[in-house]
Amino acid sequence: MAIIDWIIIAFFLVALTGIGFYFSKKSKNLEDYFLGGRSMPMWLVAFAAVGTSISAGTFVGSPQIAFDGNYTYIMMSVGAIFGGILAALVILPTLYKANSITIYGYIGNRFGNGSKTATSIMFLIGQLLTSGSRLFIAAIAVSVMLYGQISFSFLVISIILLGVISTIYTMAGGIKGLIYIDTFQILLVIGTGILSIILIYNAIPESFGEIIGTLRHAPEGNKLKLIDPSFSFAEPYNLMGALIACAIFKFAQFSTDHEFVQRQLTCRSVKKASVSLIWSQLISLPVVVIFMIIGSLLYIAYPHIMPQETVATIAQDSRDVFPQYICSSNVPAGIRGLMIVGLLAAALSSFNSAINSMTSSFVDDIYKPLRERFNRPEQTNKQKVRTSRIMVLGMGAVLTSFAIVACVMQEAGGQNLVDFALGIMSFSYAGMLGVFLCAVWTKRGNTVSVISALVVGALVVLALQPNILAGWSEPLFGTALNIAWPWWCPIGAVISFGVCCLGKSKQEPTICNK
């Protein structure tokens, strides 16, 4: 890379850190640090939520999907809109009115403190896997940028670099700083995507009509296919999977994952929180389309603009199809720096939100109750905020370590990057969705049934993993079943809901303290 590229990247990282430290003086208590004093503008929260949704999985993974396959993945974003509307109407108002630092405070209010702790622990476990996978995906591009390849050792170094950078400015600014930073970053991501489309399109010798014809009649099939009407549980993005299974998966994400709900809790009212959630998904749809178009154009452009050895390598492993283009001689100096900044923005926006949400959950749901149990409560707001910042550093280190684990898991499983990152979320979402629905829709449940539902949900998702499912379904049904990842969460949630409802409520709901 040229010196101008490094200057642009350095300026971006310094700017993020500066914003973080600017807001460090505005956090007077835990509600300020983790909820922004519930004073953030709706439009700002909506864009910040897009930054949380659009991770490196979109920046790197969506081009891979379009390069290898077709456009049916876009229907998942349509399902996400339905899931967002459902969450905004059914669960978000209840969580906002619970008036707690984390959404798991509502579970403690409904079922007891043991349930609050158990649900928070499940969230933390799920986030370790989920955010670790996102950081690993971002490290693929950084590894290409720094070393020109994605060997395991280079990926580990890249993971550590990203983890350290994100942890520092997350520690400083709290949720207020992150919302401004995430809004700034998502605008960079969108601009980078549009700029990439222009550059790649101009490098292709064929006309627009010829490009469309090539994509429609590709050897792999119609690469512009948007809707798959097939009735199959083995296909993740057919119409049935996208509008039912993916909608339920996203409903779980927007209802039970504090990383996402935390953004909405910073709004001034429950109505503004609901509207910001829906708008965030409406904005996310065209962003996904932009990066799918990039993948399609790269499919056409690669034979013309890339060295033959690179084309052969990508044919075997397309995970870095877009990063390889960014770091090639086809991208002018300066513009390459801007594109890499867009990549870093996509990577860091999701990772920093995970660090902040996990820390708020750990501090408010686990750490504070433990100190109070041993009669060692922190007395001042200053002490609480200082402790939270220290916890952010620890959480960042743990998440970075799990990103290395995710690297090993993805290479062993062989899934594409997006399916890997999304499917791994179901282990925690299945049980938590069953618990939250039981809490909101019924008067049943207690601590024992909540813990049982969380464990059962994870076990059901484990049993639905392709290798495990084939092992027990073939002797049972005479054929090896294959159920795509979007269905893991709905199936697990239904069973977990039933398990949670088996418990009889043993106490009257108590008021959840901040």
C-alpha positions as CSV (number, residue, x, y, z in Angstrom):
1,M,0.0,0.0,0.0
2,A,1.0,3.6,-0.6
3,I,1.9,6.1,2.2
4,I,-1.4,8.0,1.5
5,D,-3.3,4.8,2.3
6,W,-1.6,4.4,5.6
7,I,-2.2,8.1,6.4
8,I,-5.9,7.7,5.7
9,I,-6.1,4.6,7.9
10,A,-4.2,6.3,10.7
11,F,-6.4,9.4,10.6
12,F,-9.5,7.2,10.8
13,L,-8.2,5.3,13.9
14,V,-7.1,8.5,15.6
15,A,-10.5,10.0,14.9
16,L,-12.3,7.1,16.5
17,T,-10.2,7.2,19.6
18,G,-10.6,10.9,19.8
19,I,-14.4,10.7,19.7
20,G,-14.3,8.0,22.3
21,F,-12.3,10.1,24.7
22,Y,-14.4,13.2,24.0
23,F,-17.4,11.4,25.3
24,S,-15.5,9.8,28.2
25,K,-16.2,13.0,30.3
26,K,-20.0,12.8,29.7
27,S,-20.6,9.5,31.5
28,K,-21.5,10.4,35.1
29,N,-23.2,7.2,36.0
30,L,-24.0,3.7,34.7
31,E,-27.1,4.8,32.9
32,D,-25.1,7.4,31.1
33,Y,-22.3,5.0,30.3
34,F,-24.5,2.1,29.1
35,L,-27.8,3.8,28.1
36,G,-26.7,7.3,27.2
37,G,-29.1,8.7,29.8
38,R,-32.0,7.6,27.5
39,S,-31.5,10.9,25.6
40,M,-30.3,9.9,22.1
41,P,-32.1,11.1,18.9
42,M,-34.1,8.5,17.1
43,W,-32.4,9.0,13.7
44,L,-29.0,8.6,15.2
45,V,-29.9,5.4,17.0
46,A,-31.4,4.0,13.8
47,F,-28.1,4.5,11.9
48,A,-26.1,3.2,14.8
49,A,-28.2,0.1,14.8
50,V,-27.5,-0.4,11.1
51,G,-23.8,-0.2,12.1
52,T,-24.4,-3.0,14.6
53,S,-26.3,-5.1,12.0
54,I,-23.9,-4.5,9.1
55,S,-20.7,-6.1,10.3
56,A,-17.7,-7.4,8.5
57,G,-19.9,-10.4,7.7
58,T,-21.8,-8.1,5.2
59,F,-18.7,-6.3,4.0
60,V,-16.7,-9.5,3.3
61,G,-19.3,-12.2,3.3
62,S,-22.0,-10.8,1.1
63,P,-19.7,-10.4,-1.9
64,Q,-18.6,-14.0,-1.3
65,I,-22.2,-15.2,-1.5
66,A,-23.0,-13.3,-4.7
67,F,-19.6,-14.4,-6.2
68,D,-20.3,-18.1,-5.5
69,G,-24.1,-18.1,-5.7
70,N,-27.1,-15.8,-6.4
71,Y,-29.2,-13.0,-4.8
72,T,-31.6,-15.1,-2.7
73,Y,-29.7,-14.1,0.4
74,I,-31.2,-10.6,0.0
75,M,-34.6,-12.1,1.0
76,M,-33.2,-12.6,4.5
77,S,-33.0,-8.8,4.8
78,V,-36.7,-8.7,3.9
79,G,-37.4,-11.2,6.6
80,A,-35.4,-9.0,9.0
81,I,-37.8,-6.1,8.4
82,F,-40.7,-8.3,9.4
83,G,-38.8,-9.5,12.4
84,G,-38.0,-5.9,13.4
85,I,-41.6,-4.9,13.1
86,L,-42.7,-7.9,15.2
87,A,-40.1,-7.2,17.9
88,A,-41.1,-3.5,18.0
89,L,-44.7,-4.3,18.5
90,V,-44.5,-7.4,20.8
91,I,-41.4,-7.2,23.1
92,L,-39.5,-3.9,22.8
93,P,-42.2,-1.8,24.7
94,T,-42.1,-4.2,27.6
95,L,-38.3,-4.2,27.7
96,Y,-38.1,-0.4,27.5
97,K,-40.6,0.1,30.3
98,A,-38.7,-2.3,32.6
99,N,-36.4,0.6,33.2
100,S,-33.3,-1.5,33.8
101,I,-29.7,-1.2,32.6
102,T,-30.0,-4.4,30.6
103,I,-32.9,-6.2,29.1
104,Y,-32.2,-9.2,31.4
105,G,-33.3,-7.1,34.3
106,Y,-36.8,-7.6,33.0
107,I,-36.3,-11.4,33.2
108,G,-35.1,-11.0,36.8
109,N,-38.2,-8.9,37.5
110,R,-40.5,-11.6,36.0
111,F,-38.9,-14.8,37.2
112,G,-36.4,-13.9,39.9
113,N,-32.7,-12.9,40.1
114,G,-31.5,-16.4,39.4
115,S,-33.2,-16.3,36.0
116,K,-31.7,-12.9,35.3
117,T,-28.2,-14.2,36.0
118,A,-28.7,-17.4,33.9
119,T,-30.1,-15.5,30.9
120,S,-27.3,-13.0,31.1
121,I,-24.7,-15.8,31.2
122,M,-26.3,-17.4,28.1
123,F,-26.2,-14.0,26.3
124,L,-22.5,-13.7,27.2
125,I,-21.7,-17.2,25.9
126,G,-23.6,-16.5,22.7
127,Q,-21.8,-13.2,22.2
128,L,-18.4,-14.8,22.7
129,L,-19.1,-17.1,19.8
130,T,-21.0,-14.6,17.6
131,S,-18.8,-11.5,18.0
132,G,-15.7,-13.7,17.9
133,S,-16.8,-15.0,14.5
134,R,-17.4,-11.4,13.3
135,L,-13.9,-10.3,14.4
136,F,-12.4,-13.3,12.6
137,I,-14.2,-12.4,9.4
138,A,-12.9,-8.9,9.6
139,A,-9.4,-10.2,10.2
140,I,-9.5,-12.0,6.9
141,A,-9.5,-8.7,5.1
142,V,-6.9,-7.2,7.4
143,S,-4.6,-10.2,6.8
144,V,-4.9,-9.7,3.1
145,M,-4.1,-6.0,3.5
146,L,-1.0,-6.6,5.7
147,Y,0.3,-9.9,4.4
148,G,-1.4,-10.6,1.0
149,Q,-2.8,-14.0,2.3
150,I,-5.0,-15.6,5.0
151,S,-2.9,-18.2,6.7
152,F,-3.8,-19.0,10.3
153,S,-0.8,-17.2,11.9
154,F,-1.5,-14.0,9.9
155,L,-5.2,-14.2,10.9
156,V,-4.3,-14.4,14.6
157,I,-2.1,-11.3,14.3
158,S,-4.9,-9.4,12.5
159,I,-7.5,-10.5,15.1
160,I,-5.3,-9.1,17.9
161,L,-4.8,-5.8,16.2
162,L,-8.5,-5.2,15.6
163,G,-9.4,-6.3,19.1
164,V,-6.9,-3.9,20.8
165,I,-8.0,-0.9,18.6
166,S,-11.7,-1.5,19.2
167,T,-11.4,-2.1,22.9
168,I,-9.5,1.1,23.5
169,Y,-12.1,3.5,22.1
170,T,-15.0,1.5,23.4
171,M,-13.6,1.7,26.9
172,A,-13.3,5.5,26.7
173,G,-16.6,6.7,25.3
174,G,-19.4,4.4,26.6
175,I,-22.6,4.0,24.6
176,K,-22.9,7.7,23.6
177,G,-19.6,7.7,22.0
178,L,-20.3,4.4,20.2
179,I,-23.6,5.6,18.8
180,Y,-21.9,8.6,17.2
181,I,-19.0,6.4,16.0
182,D,-21.2,3.7,14.6
183,T,-23.3,6.3,12.7
184,F,-20.1,7.8,11.2
185,Q,-18.8,4.3,10.4
186,I,-21.9,3.0,8.6
187,L,-21.9,6.1,6.4
188,L,-18.3,5.2,5.5
189,V,-19.3,1.6,4.8
190,I,-22.1,2.8,2.4
191,G,-19.8,5.2,0.7
192,T,-17.1,2.6,0.3
193,G,-19.6,0.1,-1.2
194,I,-20.9,2.6,-3.8
195,L,-17.3,3.6,-4.7
196,S,-16.3,0.0,-5.2
197,I,-19.3,-0.6,-7.6
198,I,-18.2,2.3,-9.7
199,L,-14.6,1.2,-9.9
200,I,-15.3,-2.5,-10.6
201,Y,-18.0,-1.7,-13.2
202,N,-15.6,0.7,-15.1
203,A,-12.9,-2.0,-15.2
204,I,-15.2,-4.5,-16.9
205,P,-14.9,-4.4,-20.8
206,E,-18.5,-5.8,-21.4
207,S,-21.5,-3.6,-21.7
208,F,-24.2,-3.6,-19.0
209,G,-26.4,-5.8,-21.1
210,E,-23.6,-8.3,-21.6
211,I,-22.9,-8.3,-17.9
212,I,-26.6,-9.1,-17.1
213,G,-26.6,-11.9,-19.7
214,T,-23.4,-13.5,-18.3
215,L,-24.8,-13.5,-14.8
216,R,-28.1,-15.0,-15.9
217,H,-26.5,-17.8,-17.9
218,A,-23.6,-18.5,-15.7
219,P,-22.4,-22.2,-15.5
220,E,-23.4,-22.3,-11.8
221,G,-27.0,-21.2,-12.7
222,N,-28.8,-17.9,-12.8
223,K,-26.7,-15.6,-10.5
224,L,-29.3,-12.9,-10.5
225,K,-32.0,-15.2,-9.0
226,L,-33.7,-13.4,-6.2
227,I,-36.7,-15.6,-5.2
228,D,-36.5,-19.3,-4.6
229,P,-40.0,-20.7,-4.2
230,S,-38.9,-24.2,-3.4
231,F,-40.4,-26.0,-0.4
232,S,-37.3,-27.2,1.4
233,F,-36.0,-26.9,4.9
234,A,-32.5,-27.6,3.6
235,E,-32.3,-24.2,1.7
236,P,-31.5,-21.2,3.9
237,Y,-32.7,-18.4,1.7
238,N,-35.7,-19.8,-0.2
239,L,-38.9,-17.8,0.2
240,M,-40.2,-20.0,3.1
241,G,-36.9,-19.9,4.9
242,A,-36.4,-16.1,4.4
243,L,-39.9,-14.9,5.3
244,I,-40.6,-17.3,8.1
245,A,-37.4,-18.8,9.6
246,C,-35.2,-15.7,9.1
247,A,-38.0,-13.4,10.3
248,I,-38.2,-15.4,13.5
249,F,-34.4,-15.5,13.8
250,K,-34.3,-11.7,13.5
251,F,-37.2,-11.4,15.9
252,A,-35.1,-13.3,18.4
253,Q,-32.1,-11.1,17.7
254,F,-34.0,-7.8,18.2
255,S,-35.8,-9.1,21.3
256,T,-33.3,-11.1,23.3
257,D,-29.8,-9.9,22.2
258,H,-28.8,-6.9,24.4
259,E,-26.2,-5.9,21.8
260,F,-29.1,-4.9,19.5
261,V,-31.7,-3.9,22.0
262,Q,-29.3,-1.7,24.0
263,R,-29.3,0.8,21.0
264,Q,-33.1,1.2,21.2
265,L,-33.0,1.6,25.0
266,T,-31.0,4.8,24.6
267,C,-34.0,6.6,22.8
268,R,-36.1,9.2,24.6
269,S,-39.3,7.1,24.4
270,V,-40.6,3.7,23.7
271,K,-42.3,4.9,20.5
272,K,-39.0,6.4,19.2
273,A,-37.2,3.2,20.2
274,S,-39.6,1.1,18.1
275,V,-39.5,3.4,15.1
276,S,-35.6,3.4,15.2
277,L,-35.5,-0.4,15.2
278,I,-37.8,-0.6,12.1
279,W,-35.9,2.1,10.2
280,S,-32.6,0.4,11.0
281,Q,-33.7,-2.7,9.1
282,L,-35.2,-0.7,6.2
283,I,-31.8,1.1,5.8
284,S,-29.9,-2.2,6.1
285,L,-31.6,-3.8,3.1
286,P,-30.1,-1.5,0.4
287,V,-26.7,-1.8,2.2
288,V,-26.8,-5.6,1.7
289,V,-27.8,-5.1,-1.9
290,I,-24.8,-2.9,-2.5
291,F,-22.3,-5.5,-1.3
292,M,-24.1,-8.3,-3.2
293,I,-23.7,-6.3,-6.4
294,I,-20.0,-6.0,-5.7
295,G,-19.8,-9.8,-5.6
296,S,-21.6,-10.1,-8.9
297,L,-19.4,-7.6,-10.6
298,L,-16.2,-9.3,-9.2
299,Y,-17.5,-12.6,-10.7
300,I,-17.4,-10.9,-14.1
301,A,-14.3,-8.7,-13.5
302,Y,-11.8,-11.2,-11.9
303,P,-10.7,-13.0,-15.1
304,H,-10.0,-9.6,-16.7
305,I,-8.3,-7.7,-13.9
306,M,-6.7,-10.1,-11.5
307,P,-3.6,-12.4,-12.0
308,Q,-4.3,-15.9,-13.0
309,E,-2.9,-17.4,-9.8
310,T,-5.2,-15.2,-7.8
311,V,-8.2,-16.2,-9.9
312,A,-7.3,-19.9,-9.3
313,T,-6.9,-19.4,-5.6
314,I,-10.3,-17.6,-5.3
315,A,-11.9,-20.5,-7.2
316,Q,-10.8,-22.7,-4.4
317,D,-11.4,-20.4,-1.4
318,S,-13.5,-17.2,-2.1
319,R,-13.5,-15.9,1.5
320,D,-11.2,-13.0,0.5
321,V,-12.6,-12.3,-2.9
322,F,-13.4,-8.6,-2.1
323,P,-10.3,-7.9,0.1
324,Q,-8.0,-9.3,-2.6
325,Y,-9.5,-6.8,-5.1
326,I,-9.1,-3.9,-2.6
327,C,-5.5,-4.7,-2.2
328,S,-4.8,-5.2,-5.9
329,S,-3.2,-2.7,-8.3
330,N,-6.7,-2.1,-9.8
331,V,-7.5,0.3,-6.9
332,P,-5.7,3.6,-7.0
333,A,-3.7,4.8,-4.0
334,G,-5.8,6.9,-1.6
335,I,-9.0,5.2,-2.8
336,R,-7.6,1.9,-1.5
337,G,-7.1,3.6,1.9
338,L,-10.7,4.8,1.9
339,M,-11.9,1.2,1.1
340,I,-9.9,-0.3,3.8
341,V,-11.3,2.3,6.2
342,G,-14.8,1.2,5.1
343,L,-13.8,-2.4,5.9
344,L,-12.5,-1.4,9.3
345,A,-15.6,0.6,10.0
346,A,-17.8,-2.4,9.3
347,A,-15.6,-4.6,11.5
348,L,-15.2,-2.3,14.4
349,S,-18.8,-1.1,14.5
350,S,-20.2,-4.5,15.4
351,F,-17.3,-5.6,17.7
352,N,-17.4,-2.4,19.8
353,S,-21.1,-2.7,20.3
354,A,-20.6,-6.3,21.5
355,I,-18.0,-5.3,24.0
356,N,-20.2,-2.6,25.4
357,S,-23.3,-4.7,25.6
358,M,-21.5,-7.6,27.2
359,T,-19.8,-5.4,29.7
360,S,-23.2,-3.8,30.7
361,S,-24.7,-7.2,31.1
362,F,-21.8,-8.6,33.1
363,V,-21.6,-5.5,35.4
364,D,-25.3,-5.0,36.1
365,D,-26.5,-8.7,36.0
366,I,-23.6,-10.6,37.5
367,Y,-20.9,-8.4,39.1
368,K,-23.0,-5.9,41.0
369,P,-25.3,-8.7,42.6
370,L,-22.2,-10.6,43.6
371,R,-20.7,-7.5,45.4
372,E,-24.0,-6.8,47.1
373,R,-24.2,-10.4,48.2
374,F,-20.8,-10.1,49.9
375,N,-21.7,-6.7,51.4
376,R,-19.2,-4.9,49.2
377,P,-21.3,-2.5,47.0
378,E,-19.6,0.3,45.2
379,Q,-20.7,3.5,46.7
380,T,-20.2,6.3,44.1
381,N,-21.1,6.7,40.5
382,K,-17.5,7.4,39.7
383,Q,-16.4,4.1,41.1
384,K,-19.1,2.3,39.1
385,V,-18.1,3.9,35.8
386,R,-14.3,3.3,36.5
387,T,-15.1,-0.4,37.2
388,S,-17.1,-0.6,34.0
389,R,-14.2,0.7,32.0
390,I,-11.9,-1.9,33.5
391,M,-14.5,-4.6,32.7
392,V,-14.5,-3.3,29.0
393,L,-10.8,-4.0,28.8
394,G,-11.3,-7.5,30.1
395,M,-14.2,-8.2,27.9
396,G,-12.3,-7.0,24.9
397,A,-9.5,-9.4,25.7
398,V,-11.8,-12.4,26.1
399,L,-13.7,-11.6,22.8
400,T,-10.4,-11.3,21.0
401,S,-9.4,-14.8,22.3
402,F,-12.7,-16.3,21.1
403,A,-12.2,-14.8,17.6
404,I,-9.2,-17.0,17.3
405,V,-11.4,-20.0,18.4
406,A,-13.9,-19.0,15.7
407,C,-11.1,-19.0,13.1
408,V,-10.5,-22.7,13.9
409,M,-14.2,-23.5,13.9
410,Q,-15.0,-22.0,10.5
411,E,-12.1,-23.6,8.8
412,A,-13.1,-27.0,10.2
413,G,-16.8,-26.5,9.3
414,G,-16.3,-25.2,5.8
415,Q,-19.4,-23.0,5.7
416,N,-19.4,-19.7,3.9
417,L,-18.7,-16.7,6.2
418,V,-22.2,-15.4,6.5
419,D,-23.9,-18.7,7.3
420,F,-21.2,-19.5,9.8
421,A,-21.6,-16.1,11.6
422,L,-25.4,-16.2,11.6
423,G,-25.8,-19.9,12.4
424,I,-23.6,-19.7,15.5
425,M,-26.0,-17.1,17.0
426,S,-28.8,-19.7,17.3
427,F,-27.2,-21.5,20.2
428,S,-28.1,-18.7,22.5
429,Y,-31.1,-17.2,20.7
430,A,-33.2,-20.3,20.7
431,G,-33.4,-20.7,24.5
432,M,-33.6,-17.0,25.2
433,L,-36.5,-16.4,22.7
434,G,-38.5,-19.2,24.4
435,V,-37.8,-17.6,27.8
436,F,-38.7,-14.0,26.7
437,L,-42.0,-15.2,25.0
438,C,-42.9,-17.1,28.1
439,A,-42.3,-14.0,30.2
440,V,-44.3,-11.7,28.0
441,W,-47.2,-14.0,26.9
442,T,-47.8,-16.1,30.0
443,K,-47.8,-16.1,33.7
444,R,-45.9,-19.3,33.9
445,G,-42.2,-20.0,34.6
446,N,-39.7,-19.9,37.4
447,T,-35.9,-19.9,37.7
448,V,-35.6,-23.7,37.3
449,S,-37.8,-23.7,34.1
450,V,-35.9,-20.7,32.7
451,I,-32.5,-22.4,33.2
452,S,-33.9,-25.6,31.7
453,A,-35.2,-23.8,28.7
454,L,-31.9,-22.1,28.0
455,V,-30.0,-25.4,28.2
456,V,-32.6,-27.2,26.1
457,G,-32.5,-24.5,23.4
458,A,-28.8,-24.8,23.0
459,L,-28.9,-28.6,22.9
460,V,-31.7,-28.6,20.3
461,V,-29.5,-26.3,18.1
462,L,-26.6,-28.6,18.7
463,A,-28.6,-31.6,17.6
464,L,-29.6,-29.8,14.4
465,Q,-26.0,-29.3,13.3
466,P,-25.5,-31.0,9.9
467,N,-23.1,-33.7,11.0
468,I,-24.9,-34.5,14.2
469,L,-28.4,-34.3,12.6
470,A,-27.3,-36.8,9.9
471,G,-26.1,-39.2,12.6
472,W,-29.3,-39.5,14.5
473,S,-31.9,-38.8,11.7
474,E,-30.8,-41.6,9.3
475,P,-31.4,-44.5,11.7
476,L,-34.6,-42.9,13.0
477,F,-36.2,-41.9,9.6
478,G,-34.3,-44.0,7.1
479,T,-32.7,-40.9,5.5
480,A,-30.2,-38.3,6.6
481,L,-32.1,-35.0,7.2
482,N,-30.6,-31.6,6.5
483,I,-32.1,-28.5,8.1
484,A,-30.7,-25.1,7.1
485,W,-29.5,-22.8,9.9
486,P,-32.4,-20.3,9.8
487,W,-34.7,-23.0,11.1
488,W,-32.5,-23.9,14.1
489,C,-33.6,-20.9,16.2
490,P,-37.4,-21.3,15.5
491,I,-37.3,-25.0,16.3
492,G,-35.3,-24.5,19.4
493,A,-37.4,-21.6,20.5
494,V,-40.7,-23.5,20.3
495,I,-39.3,-26.4,22.4
496,S,-37.7,-24.0,24.9
497,F,-40.9,-22.0,25.2
498,G,-42.7,-25.3,26.2
499,V,-40.0,-26.2,28.7
500,C,-40.1,-22.7,30.3
501,C,-43.9,-22.8,30.6
502,L,-43.7,-26.1,32.5
503,G,-42.6,-24.1,35.6
504,K,-45.2,-22.7,37.9
505,S,-44.6,-19.1,39.0
506,K,-43.5,-19.0,42.6
507,Q,-43.4,-15.3,43.3
508,E,-45.1,-12.0,42.5
509,P,-43.1,-9.9,40.0
510,T,-40.8,-7.4,41.8
511,I,-39.7,-4.0,40.6
512,C,-36.4,-4.2,38.8
513,N,-33.9,-1.7,40.2
514,K,-31.5,0.2,38.0
